[in-house]
């Protein structure tokens, strides 16, 4: 069975090859790696393959799926939890098997969330640069003690729960909001409405999928509800946040800090080395001018353990497709 792996980086090929090797020759999987992002122009690279393996910024809309189907591709393997980049109705209509990796080391993303909070709060990134230049002044590095502060977790799935456990352990009062509340949250904090969470939280951390209902969940109206000077953290999906609205809130000082590992238009930037080029995304460039904004390039998942789990689960999903058996990670439009 041949699988075309799109948006492939060296760490992807290492982890998938290692998992494939451990599965044994009987597994019979050949991976073809392409660093190109999957779209209507690159779909032809999957010619002769049974499946495609894709990541968060690969595009699988109806035209791409139609092109893949015409080449004999019948399975889409998402090596991520989100599936907002797949037209599931079109995939179902064409008979595609679509499966994801629903929970790969949720602690990895939760720990990165904490790293963003701590770095931005205590200004350790700025302090590092100052000390390297021989500047040991503390002015401008003032932070706040997190113990006793209120942290709002929007989305209490596995990653949200892992984040809540960390913040609860640090002595924060934890609030949660989720249309499908997790019973495991009960010992960590209190479920409240989104409006109440925004109004009471010193830190708001987003851990929910990107859907029609959650797109631009953070907008002018929701930012106005937040406690003045609060911190917003997003390690989920860029589209949850209206970036223009956030810039307005930063300029007015309504929003005190912003930490993001994802960005609404990240597909043109992230997972590439653009250091020698002009970045012509004016919105992103405006964000980078604020001293109270911290951006990382979608690395929340990036740990050895998470990559191993992604590779093993992806191979497991492929095994279900090959055998025609029920897959617990299959995604449908229903």
Protein Blocks (a to p, Z undefined) as FASTA:
>chain_A
ZZddehiafklmmmmmmmmmmnopklopacdddfbdcdfklmmmmgoiabdcddfkbccd
fklmmmmmmnopabdcdfbfbfklpcfklmmmnopacdddfbgckllmmmmmmmmmmmmm
nommmmmmmmmnopabfghpaccdfehpacddehjafklmmmmmmmmmnopacddddfbd
cfklmmmmccddfklmmmmpmbdcddbdcdfklgokbafklmmmpcghiacddfkbfklp
cfklmmmmmmnomambdcdfbdfklmmmgopafklpccfbfklmmmmmpmkbccdehill
mcfklmmmmmmmmmmmmmmmmnopacfkbccfZZ
